[in-house]
């Protein structure tokens, strides 16, 4: 089964999130979630969809797919996922082992696994050995507001809609205190700092956050690859540490885990190298007694692949769901949580394809 076409499709989706639009990650008012769909067609009339990170870097990642990945992958056997991904990693490593190059590889890898499941007539979770559950609890991943009142209001709203865990993206104490007050003593609260603090600042902030009983403290340090300092913070603070959304490949996770830096390793399906690399990271973490908790602020094939991966994993409790309202959803809202749970689709491959009408309306590269 040969690959006959690879198409990287930038799809920004307008959204709102219950607060004022900020420059959280894109340097300007953040009003669109950028997705890069990767469509792979084969000569067996089977098409797979992948998802490459992401946000306002989708055009850069598209260029990497178009110029680095596609010329090598066209004409290759779509069923030889491991050998092809290894070859692509070797041949593109001079452009950087991590970041954009690996994001591009991730999109292709996810699409090839989608094709493999469709060819076998099996949902992806069965390709991974079977599901431990068919509904996954989701946690509401709030964006950054810097406003305790907004955090409290959205926490109450999310709990009312069925969520039982909340993640904040904040770097001060007041929003955490407000969320704890709004959610009560038993609500699991995760805090993602987005690499905001020096080790000294993190130590002081950990002391201030101790009364709020965080479920985990996520990426507290700059730079995130300062694993020695992260391990020291973990040992001294007593707060469980999560990190890994900015790490690529199993090799960076090995460094992180060998340093004793994390309680929760957070590989991101669209960043680490796709499902192939996720499986390697999962095995590594299991043998080191480190929990896996995938990072998944997506609404496309990357989210679906993460959902299947979690379903086939015995020891992952939750899936991250960005707490935003999309103008339109590419899967017609079939993946929205119901009572805080997301059902794993049981169709072949990823279980469903993006709505073609959605793609036609929102793609940025149409003539």
N, C-alpha and C positions, 0 to 999 in steps of 0.2 A: 504494500500500500504506500504509494509515493505522495510526497507533499508537492502539490502543483501550484499553490498560491498562499502567500502570507500577506495579510493586510493589517496594518496598525491603524486603528480608528480612534482619534481623539474625541472624547464625548464629555464635555463639561455639563454638569447638571445643576441648575439653579436650586438654591435651598434657603431656608430660614431656620433659625435655631432658638427662638424665644427670647432673644436679647439683641442689643445693638450689634451690627456687623462690625467686626474688628479686623486687624491685620494679623490675626493669630499666626499664620504660617506663610502668607503669600506677599507680604510687604505692602498690601493695599486692602481696602475693604473686601473681605472674603465672602463672596456671594455665590460661588459655584464650586462644586466638588468635581475636580478633574479626574476622569477615568480614561485609561487607554485600553480599549478592547483590542485583543489580538485574535484575528480570525485566521484559521488555518484550514484550507481545503485540500482534499486528497482525491486521487484518481479512482477511489472506491465510492465516490459521492458521499463521503462522511466529512462533515465540517465540525471543527472544535473551536471553542472560544476560551481565550485566556485573558489575563488582566495584568498589566504592568504598571507599577507605581510611576507617577501619581501626582495629584494636585496640580500645581502650576508648572510641574516639570514634564508634563505629558508630551509636549512637542519635542523636547530634548530626547526623551526615551524613544519616541517614534523614530527620530533620526537614527538612533542606535540600531533599532530593529531593521529599518530600511537599508542601512548602509553596511552594518556589521554582521547581522544575524541572517537576514534573508538570502544574501548571495551564497552562503554556505549551506543553508538548510534546504533550499529548493531542490527538488528531485530526490531527496533522501527518504529512507524508509521511515514512515511515521511511527511504526511500532518499535523501533530501536531507540527508545527514549534515553536510556542511560548512556549508551555509546555516543549518541548525537550530542547530548548536553555536555558530556565530558570534552568532546572534540571542540565544541563551540567555546567552552570556557578556556581551553588551552589557546585556541587561535585568536581569541579576543583579549587575552590577559594584558597585552602591551598597552591597551587603552584604559587599564584600571581593573583590578580584580573586584572592586566593590563599587557601590553606587550605581550610576546609570547603566553601565554594562550589565551588571547582575540583575537590575530591574528588567531590562530587555529580555534576558534569558528566562526570567521568571514567567513572563507573559507567554512565551513559546512553550515552556514546560507544562504549564497549566492546560493550554490548549491541546497538547499532545496526550495528556492524561484523559481529557474529555473525549478525544477521539478513541483512545484505547477502551474506555468504558462503553462507548457507543458501539464499537466493533464487536465487543464481547456480549453486548446486550445486558450489561450489569451497571448498577449505580456505582459511583466511585467508592463509596464506603465498603462495598463488597469486594472491589478490587484490592482494598487494603486489609481484607480479612474479615469483614463483617462489622455490624454496628452493635455497640453496647447499649445504645439508646436511640430512639428516633425523634426525640424532641430535646433540644438543647436550651438550658436556661441562658438568657441574655442579660448582660448588665448594661445599664444606660450610661453611655460615655458622653458626658456633657462637654461642650466646648469651653473655651476660656472667656470668662466674663469680668473677673476682677471686682465683682459686686456680690456681697453676701446675700442681699435680698433676692437677687435673681437666682442664685444657687439654691436658696431655700425653696423658692417658689417652684423651680423646675424639679427639685427633688420630690416635693410633695406630688407634683403632677405625674412624674415617672412612676412613683410608688402606686399612685391611683390607677395607672394603666397596666399594672401587673409586674413591673420590675421589682426585684428584691435586692439589687446591688447597684451602687452608684459609683462612677468614676468621675473625678474632677480633674480639670486641667488648670491648676492654679499654683501660685508660688508664694502666697501669704497665708497667714493663719485664719483670718476672719472668715473667708468663704468655707473653710473646713468646719469651723465652729458652728456656722449657720446651718450647714448641711447636717451635721450631727444633731443639732437641736430640732431640725425639721424631720429627720428620719428616725430619731430615737436611738437608744443605746445599742440595739441589736443589728442595725443596718450595716452591712459590710460597705465600707467606704474605701475606695482606692484613690490615691493622689498621684497624678502624673505631673511632674514638675518641668518636663521638656528640657532637661539638661540645663537648668537655670543657675545652679549654685556651685561655688568653689567648695572644696572639701571642708574648709573652716565654716563657711556659711551653712553648709548642710548639717554639720554637727550641731550648730546652734539651733537651726530650725527643727531638727529631730527632737531636741529637748522640748521645744515649744509645742510640737505636735503630739507629744507622748500622751497627753490626757484624752486624745480623741480616738485612740485605739484603731489606727489605720489597718485595714486588711493587707495592704502593701503600699510602699512608697516607690514610685516608678521614675526611673531615670532622673535621679536628683542631681547628678554631677555633670559639670562640663570639664573636659570632654567626656563623652559617654564611654570611651574606650580606656579610661583611667581605672582599670579593673582593680588595681591594688588599693586605691583610695576607696573604691566602692566596697571592697571586702572589709576594709577597716570600719567604714560607716556601718555596715551590716553588723559587724561584731560588737560595736560600741553602742549603737542606738537601740537594739532590741526590736526594731521595726522590720518586718519582712521586706526584702528588697526585690523589685522586679526590674528587668532591663532586657534589651535585645531588639527593640523595634528598629534600631538604626544599625544593627549588625547584619553582615552578609556572610553567607556560607557557614558550613559546619566548623570551619577553622577558627573563625572569630568566636563562635560559641564555645569551642574547646578552651580557648584562652580565658574567656569569662568564667567558665565553670571551674577550670583548674585553679584559678585564683580565689575560689570560694566567694565570688562576688554577688551571687544571686540566690534567692529562694525560688523565684519564678523566672524562667527564661521565656522571652517573648519574641520568637521568630515571626516575621511578617511574610505571609505567603507570596506577596507580590514584590518582595525585596530580596529575599534570601537566596533565590534560585528556583522558586516554585515548589511543587509538591515533592519532587525527587529529593531536594535538599532538606525540606521539612522532615522527611522520614529519617534522614541521617541524624539530624539534630535531636529528634525525639529519642532515638536509640541512645545517643550520647548522654542525654539528660537522664534517661531512666537508669543507666548504669552508674551515674554519679549521684543518684537520689535527689535530683533537682526536678521540681515540677515544671511542666510546660504550660504556658498560658498564652496562646497565639494573639498577636496584635492584628486587629481586623476592622479598621475604620473604612470599610468599603461597602459598595452596594452592587458590585458586578460579579464576574466569575471568580475573582479572588476571594470574595466572601463565601460563595458557594463551595469552593474547594476547601476553605477553612472549615466550613460546617461539616463536610464529609470527613475531613481529617479528625475533627473532634469526636464525631460519632463513632469512629473506629478506634478511638483512644480510650483506654480504661480510666485514666487518672486526670482528665481535664474536666473541670467543673462548669466552665462558663464560656460564652462567646461574647466578644465586644460588639455592641451595636451603637453606632454614632446616633446621638439623640438629636436628630435634625428632621425637618420636614422637607422632602424633596418635591420639586415642582411636578416631576413625573418619575416613576420608578421603572427601570428596564425590565423587571419581571412582574409588572402589574400588581405590585404590593403583595405577592404571594408569600414573600419571606418576612413580612411584618410579624413581630412577636404577638402571640395571643396568650394573655395571662402570663406574660414574661417568658414564654417558651417559643422557640422557632422550630418548626417541623423540618426534618431533613427530607428533601425530595427523593423519591425512589425510582425516577426514570433513569435511563442509561446515561453513563458519563456523569456530568455535573447535575443532571436531572432536569435541566431546562435551558433553553437558549434565550438570549436577550430578544425582546420584542423588536422585529425588524422596523416597525413603524417608529418606535422610539429612536433607533439608530439613525434612521433617515432624517428625523426631525432635529436631533441634537448634535449630530456629527459636525465637526468644524471644518473638515477638509472637502466637503462636497462642492461640486462645481457651481 
